[in-house]
Amino acid sequence: MRRIVIVGAGLAGLRAGQELRERGFDGELSIVGDEHHLPYNRPPLSEQVRAGDMEPHECEFSRDDVDASWMLGRPATELDTGRRIVRLADDTELRYDGLVIATGRRAREWPELTAMDGFHVLRGLDDAIRLREAVASKPRVVIIGAGFIGREVAATLRKRGLEEVTLVDVASHPMPVLGPVIGERAARLHTDQGVGLYCGTKVERFEGADHVEAVHLTDGTRLPADVVLIALGSVANTEWLRDSDLELREGNVLCDERCFALGHDDIVAAGDVATWPHPRADGPIRVEHWTNAAEMGRRAAANLLDPAAAVAYVPVPTFWSDQYDAKIKSVGLFGRSERVSIIEEDLDTGCLVVEGHLATTWLGRSPSTRTSRSPPTNGN
Ligand SMILES: Cc1cc2nc3c(=O)[nH]c(=O)nc-3n(C[C@H](O)[C@H](O)[C@H](O)COP(=O)(O)OP(=O)(O)OC[C@H]3O[C@@H](n4cnc5c(N)ncnc54)[C@H](O)[C@@H]3O)c2cc1C
């Protein structure tokens, strides 16, 4: 294999490049990114960068060990698997012997376009900088979506002294994917810190002329707002694959257990954009968390280099989320639990350990998966 192209200059793409070089690949390596930035770390965007504690360039990953041709600000627009060519927006054609797809996902926008100013999403560095400028004057902020990013931003804004921060979610509690036991505690965490929380209700409409002035909910509530953050999850960056013969599942690249795009032994996918069959799940899954992007980027690259020796990617998924002084950590496929039990809870400190039991059985046992909430530690 002489030419490898990685599309997506994020965490999974960077780790794939590092793995290729560490394993001795000495051919041509091209890394294509649609952003103008070199690969950077996203978790600080919802906290340190947004709050001004970290400058954007401090989020950059070290890439000294990746000898590659970096093609930034140039999105891939087309894939021809027959001719083994990736086409870029400027019509450059990149030939490959091996291809890594690591284009991640982007923030889901509000479904109806509005001409009003004051709306934000948070996925990339440029979004974080725009949001940081918008909240500098301590405006009233309404966050639609109480998932990970919505809650992390709410916590940072309150810590920075914004008086009016409100979270809205259609689910009956925040962090809906983690279920009501965690969700109810997450709700308390925010209301104790003065965040307005409206769950089980929807946005009916936005009020304003040039700039948003309020958010109206279906329960009749009117929330005055100068800034609205749309935090409604993500969509896959796979439009450039639409005319290729790759199989997509809910927009993501569908892979086999070794990270190869189905039916292609010269194409792998990794990170947020990949869906693959995990043996502990009841079907192909995608994992939109940091550790998975890093580990899958490495495994996919190793398999691509030597398909004959390729092994299945069977990680124990993990994630963390920092909110106020609490750190939420999860190990396993907690979101897929059929039932959960509280293992430990300390009402004074707020420490909580919850175990989830999966519906599937493995070697006759119901596998368990854990999530805990604890005061902060230095590492993740
Ligand atoms: C604000 C924020 C906070 C987070 N906090 C946490 C956390 O606390 N804990 C945790 O576990 N996870 C967290 N995550 C999730 C974690 O950062 C992601 O799972 C991880 O970044 C995914 O890496 P990736 O390389 O798959 O995708 P990305 O990091 O999204 O990288 C993909 C890159 O490909 C580019 N691209 C897209 N389309 C094209 C194209 N056509 N051509 C070329 N390039 C393209 C994208 O612009 C992007 O630069 C957070 C994410 C965000 C956004």
The ligand as an SDF file (V2000), in Angstrom:
LIG
                    3D

 53 58  0  0  0  0  0  0  0  0999 V2000
  -18.2830   20.7240   22.4070 C   0  0  0  0  0  0  0  0  0  0  0  0
  -17.9770   19.2560   22.5590 C   0  0  0  0  0  0  0  0  0  0  0  0
  -17.6600   18.7440   23.8220 C   0  0  0  0  0  0  0  0  0  0  0  0
  -17.3730   17.3750   23.9570 C   0  0  0  0  0  0  0  0  0  0  0  0
  -17.0760   16.8910   25.2170 N   0  0  0  0  0  0  0  0  0  0  0  0
  -16.8550   15.5670   25.3690 C   0  0  0  0  0  0  0  0  0  0  0  0
  -16.5890   15.0340   26.6720 C   0  0  0  0  0  0  0  0  0  0  0  0
  -16.5570   15.7630   27.6760 O   0  0  0  0  0  0  0  0  0  0  0  0
  -16.3560   13.6810   26.7650 N   0  0  0  0  0  0  0  0  0  0  0  0
  -16.3960   12.8400   25.6760 C   0  0  0  0  0  0  0  0  0  0  0  0
  -16.2000   11.6260   25.8350 O   0  0  0  0  0  0  0  0  0  0  0  0
  -16.6490   13.3280   24.4340 N   0  0  0  0  0  0  0  0  0  0  0  0
  -16.8860   14.6610   24.2550 C   0  0  0  0  0  0  0  0  0  0  0  0
  -17.1540   15.1560   23.0090 N   0  0  0  0  0  0  0  0  0  0  0  0
  -17.2020   14.2160   21.8540 C   0  0  0  0  0  0  0  0  0  0  0  0
  -15.8500   14.0400   21.1860 C   0  0  0  0  0  0  0  0  0  0  0  0
  -15.1550   15.2540   21.1080 O   0  0  0  0  0  0  0  0  0  0  0  0
  -16.0880   13.4510   19.7960 C   0  0  0  0  0  0  0  0  0  0  0  0
  -16.6160   12.1610   19.9910 O   0  0  0  0  0  0  0  0  0  0  0  0
  -14.8310   13.3820   18.9460 C   0  0  0  0  0  0  0  0  0  0  0  0
  -14.3400   14.6690   18.6790 O   0  0  0  0  0  0  0  0  0  0  0  0
  -15.1300   12.6700   17.6190 C   0  0  0  0  0  0  0  0  0  0  0  0
  -13.9680   12.6750   16.8450 O   0  0  0  0  0  0  0  0  0  0  0  0
  -14.0500   12.4210   15.2800 P   0  0  0  0  0  0  0  0  0  0  0  0
  -12.6450   12.5460   14.7890 O   0  0  0  0  0  0  0  0  0  0  0  0
  -14.8130   11.2050   15.0030 O   0  0  0  0  0  0  0  0  0  0  0  0
  -14.9220   13.6260   14.6960 O   0  0  0  0  0  0  0  0  0  0  0  0
  -14.5910   15.1730   14.6960 P   0  0  0  0  0  0  0  0  0  0  0  0
  -13.8250   15.5590   15.9070 O   0  0  0  0  0  0  0  0  0  0  0  0
  -15.9160   15.8470   14.4680 O   0  0  0  0  0  0  0  0  0  0  0  0
  -13.6650   15.3800   13.4170 O   0  0  0  0  0  0  0  0  0  0  0  0
  -14.1480   15.2160   12.0960 C   0  0  0  0  0  0  0  0  0  0  0  0
  -13.5090   16.2730   11.2150 C   0  0  0  0  0  0  0  0  0  0  0  0
  -13.8380   16.0050    9.8580 O   0  0  0  0  0  0  0  0  0  0  0  0
  -14.2360   17.2150    9.2270 C   0  0  0  0  0  0  0  0  0  0  0  0
  -15.0480   16.9690    8.0300 N   0  0  0  0  0  0  0  0  0  0  0  0
  -16.3920   16.8050    7.9680 C   0  0  0  0  0  0  0  0  0  0  0  0
  -16.7730   16.6190    6.6790 N   0  0  0  0  0  0  0  0  0  0  0  0
  -15.6690   16.6780    5.9340 C   0  0  0  0  0  0  0  0  0  0  0  0
  -15.4120   16.5640    4.5480 C   0  0  0  0  0  0  0  0  0  0  0  0
  -16.3910   16.3340    3.6550 N   0  0  0  0  0  0  0  0  0  0  0  0
  -14.1370   16.6830    4.0990 N   0  0  0  0  0  0  0  0  0  0  0  0
  -13.1150   16.9000    4.9770 C   0  0  0  0  0  0  0  0  0  0  0  0
  -13.2980   17.0260    6.3190 N   0  0  0  0  0  0  0  0  0  0  0  0
  -14.5640   16.8970    6.7850 C   0  0  0  0  0  0  0  0  0  0  0  0
  -14.9840   17.9160   10.3490 C   0  0  0  0  0  0  0  0  0  0  0  0
  -15.1720   19.2950   10.0910 O   0  0  0  0  0  0  0  0  0  0  0  0
  -14.0350   17.6740   11.5100 C   0  0  0  0  0  0  0  0  0  0  0  0
  -12.9870   18.5910   11.5270 O   0  0  0  0  0  0  0  0  0  0  0  0
  -17.4300   16.5160   22.8280 C   0  0  0  0  0  0  0  0  0  0  0  0
  -17.7670   17.0410   21.5670 C   0  0  0  0  0  0  0  0  0  0  0  0
  -18.0430   18.3830   21.4330 C   0  0  0  0  0  0  0  0  0  0  0  0
  -18.4200   18.9250   20.0600 C   0  0  0  0  0  0  0  0  0  0  0  0
  1  2  1  0
  2  3  1  0
  2 52  2  0
  3  4  2  0
  4  5  1  0
  4 50  1  0
  5  6  2  0
  6  7  1  0
  6 13  1  0
  7  8  2  0
  7  9  1  0
  9 10  1  0
 10 11  2  0
 10 12  1  0
 12 13  2  0
 13 14  1  0
 14 15  1  0
 14 50  1  0
 15 16  1  0
 16 17  1  0
 16 18  1  0
 18 19  1  0
 18 20  1  0
 20 21  1  0
 20 22  1  0
 22 23  1  0
 23 24  1  0
 24 25  2  0
 24 26  1  0
 24 27  1  0
 27 28  1  0
 28 29  2  0
 28 30  1  0
 28 31  1  0
 31 32  1  0
 32 33  1  0
 33 34  1  0
 33 48  1  0
 34 35  1  0
 35 36  1  0
 35 46  1  0
 36 37  1  0
 36 45  1  0
 37 38  2  0
 38 39  1  0
 39 40  1  0
 39 45  2  0
 40 41  1  0
 40 42  2  0
 42 43  1  0
 43 44  2  0
 44 45  1  0
 46 47  1  0
 46 48  1  0
 48 49  1  0
 50 51  2  0
 51 52  1  0
 52 53  1  0
M  END
$$$$
